[in-house]
Amino acid sequence: MASALVALTLGSSSDATAADRCDQLPSPSVILKRHEEPITLDTRSSYRTLTLIGPRNLPATRQVLGLTRGVATVRFESRITAYTDPGGRWECASPQLKVTYGFSPMTVYVAREFPPGSCAYKEIHEHELRHVRAYQAHLLRIEQELADTLKRRFVTDGPWRGPVGQARARIQQELEERWAPYIRRELNKVDAAQALIDTPEEYARVTASCGGEVKRLTR
C-alpha cells in the first residue's frame, strides 16, 4: 500500500525577481528509510493450516512446519515548496521526497504442534529466522539502486517550472502509478533468495531432526 502526504507552500513578492525567488527554494531531495517494526510470532496455527496458506506448488508429501511471511510495503511523504508568480499563472516548485519501504507486517509462524522450548520448535524457529535475515538482507541490497533511481527522476538541477499546481499533481500521480509498483516489484524479488533456503535437503534435515520428534508430532 502506498500513501502520499503533500504540503504546498506558496509565496509572492514584488521586491524580488521571479528568477531570484526560484533560486532561493531548497534543492529537490530524496531520502530513503527502511521500514522497521517488531516481528510477530504466531504459534496458533496447525501445520495443516500452514500447508494450505504456504507456498504454491509444494510436493504433495511436503508439510509446512513453519512459515515466514512479509508483505511488501512503501510509503511516500512529499513536501513541495513553491513560488507562484504575482499573476498566479505559473510556479517554480521544489519537491522533498521521503520514501519508507520494507515488509510490513512480517510474521513468523511455527506450527502449534511444536511446543515452545521443544527441540522441534527450536529447529523450525531457527529455520524461519533464516528467512527473516533474507528479508533484511534484501532491503539492504536494493537500497542504493532505489535511491539512485528515484534521485535521477526527482533530484533535478533546479526547481520544477510549470503552470500552478502542476508539480503537485504530477508527483502524486507518479508516486501512485509508477513508483509504488516499481518499489514493490523490487521488494518482491526477495522470493528468489527465499527459495534458496527452502531446498529439499533443508526440509529433509529439519524433518529428521530431534530424533524423529518432528515426524512423530505430524503423524
C-alpha positions, 0 to 999 in steps of 0.5 A: 500500500502506498500513501502520499502526504503533500504540503504546498507552500506558496509565496509572492513578492514584488521586491524580488525577481521571479528568477531570484525567488526560484533560486532561493527554494531548497534543492529537490531531495530524496531520502530513503528509510527502511521500514522497521517494526517488531516481528510477530510470532504466531504459534496458533496455527496447525501445520495443516493450516500452514500447508494450505496458506504456504507456498504454491506448488509444494510436493504433495508429501511436503508439510509446512512446519513453519512459515515466514511471511512479509508483505511488501510495503512503501510509503511516500511523504512529499513536501513541495515548496513553491513560488507562484508568480504575482499573476498566479499563472505559473510556479517554480516548485521544489519537491522533498521526497521521503520514501519508507519501504520494507515488509510490513507486517512480517510474521513468523509462524511455527506450527502449534504442534511444536511446543515452545522450548521443544527441540522441534520448535527450536529447529523450525524457529531457527529455520524461519529466522533464516528467512527473516535475515533474507528479508533484511538482507534484501532491503539492504541490497536494493537500497542504493539502486532505489535511491539512485533511481528515484534521485535521477527522476526527482533530484533535478538541477533546479526547481520544477517550472510549470503552470500552478499546481502542476508539480503537485499533481504530477508527483502524486500521480507518479508516486501512485502509478509508477513508483509504488509498483516499481518499489514493490516489484523490487521488494518482491524479488526477495522470493528468489533468495527465499527459495534458496533456503527452502531446498529439499535437503533443508526440509529433509534435515529439519524433518529428521531432526530431534530424533524423529520428534518432528515426524512423530508430532505430524503423524 
